[in-house]
Amino acid sequence: MSFQKKQLEYREIPMYICVMNHVEIFKALANPTRLQILAWFKTPEYYFPDQQEPFITGICGGQIQKKTGMTQSTISENLAVLQRAGLLISTHKGQWTYYKRNEAIFQELSLLC
């Protein structure tokens, strides 16, 4: 019994929170549009050559919307799902929002599989 207790104390984050985060990540990845967006973000200079802002800032939401041909609200919802799952990081610059992959999460995911 005490052995189990020590294992539980080892975790900085309770197990159910870790599982919930992974569930949200995999739910976000279950959508083809969101998977495509994440794939584009791996090499943004190739897929978004018209962007004026340096890619280190991220990709402008308007560029993503233009590339997909979807409505602004649909893209915003997809980006929000990816962001809530921790897969994207956003930065605001004036009236624009820029998104980039959260590479730390992808590194963590690669350790799971």
C-alpha positions in Angstrom: 0.0 0.0 0.0 2.7 2.5 0.9 4.5 1.6 -2.4 1.4 2.8 -4.4 1.3 6.0 -2.3 4.9 6.9 -3.2 4.2 6.4 -6.9 1.3 8.8 -6.7 3.3 11.4 -4.8 5.9 11.3 -7.6 3.6 12.9 -10.1 3.7 16.7 -10.1 0.3 16.7 -12.0 -2.4 14.3 -11.0 -2.9 11.4 -13.4 -6.4 12.4 -14.4 -5.2 15.8 -15.5 -2.5 14.3 -17.7 -5.0 12.0 -19.3 -7.5 14.8 -19.9 -4.8 16.9 -21.6 -3.9 13.9 -23.9 -7.5 13.3 -24.7 -7.9 17.0 -25.7 -4.8 16.7 -27.8 -6.0 13.6 -29.6 -9.5 15.1 -30.1 -7.9 18.2 -31.7 -5.8 16.0 -34.0 -8.8 14.0 -35.1 -9.9 16.7 -37.5 -8.3 16.7 -41.1 -8.3 20.5 -41.3 -6.5 20.9 -38.0 -4.0 18.2 -39.0 -3.4 20.1 -42.3 -2.8 23.3 -40.5 -0.3 21.7 -38.2 1.5 20.2 -41.2 1.8 23.6 -42.8 3.2 25.0 -39.6 6.2 22.6 -39.8 7.6 24.5 -42.8 5.7 27.8 -42.9 8.1 29.5 -45.2 7.1 27.0 -47.9 3.3 27.2 -47.4 3.0 30.9 -46.5 5.6 32.7 -48.8 3.5 35.9 -48.9 3.7 36.6 -45.2 5.5 39.8 -44.4 6.1 39.2 -40.7 9.1 37.0 -39.8 8.1 33.4 -39.3 9.5 33.4 -35.8 6.4 35.4 -34.8 4.1 32.7 -36.2 1.6 32.6 -39.0 -1.1 35.2 -39.3 -4.6 33.9 -38.8 -5.6 35.7 -42.0 -3.0 33.8 -44.0 -4.3 30.5 -42.6 -7.9 31.5 -43.5 -6.8 32.5 -47.0 -5.0 29.2 -47.6 -7.8 27.0 -46.4 -10.5 29.0 -48.2 -12.8 28.5 -45.1 -14.7 31.3 -43.3 -12.9 33.3 -40.7 -15.1 31.9 -37.9 -14.4 28.3 -38.9 -10.7 28.8 -39.0 -10.9 30.7 -35.7 -12.7 27.8 -34.1 -10.1 25.3 -35.4 -7.2 27.4 -34.2 -8.9 27.8 -30.8 -9.2 24.0 -30.5 -5.6 23.6 -31.3 -4.6 26.3 -28.9 -6.8 24.9 -26.0 -5.1 21.5 -26.6 -1.7 23.2 -26.2 -0.6 22.4 -29.8 -0.4 26.1 -30.8 0.9 29.2 -29.2 -0.6 32.6 -30.2 0.9 36.1 -30.2 -1.0 39.3 -30.7 0.5 42.1 -32.7 -1.8 45.0 -33.1 -5.0 43.8 -34.6 -3.4 40.5 -35.9 -3.0 37.2 -34.1 0.0 35.0 -35.1 0.1 31.2 -34.4 3.0 28.8 -34.2 3.4 25.2 -33.2 4.1 24.5 -29.5 7.2 22.3 -30.2 7.5 21.3 -26.6 4.1 19.5 -26.7 5.1 17.7 -29.9 8.3 16.6 -28.3 6.2 15.3 -25.3 3.8 13.5 -27.7 6.7 11.8 -29.5 7.7 10.3 -26.2 4.2 8.8 -25.7 4.1 6.9 -29.0 
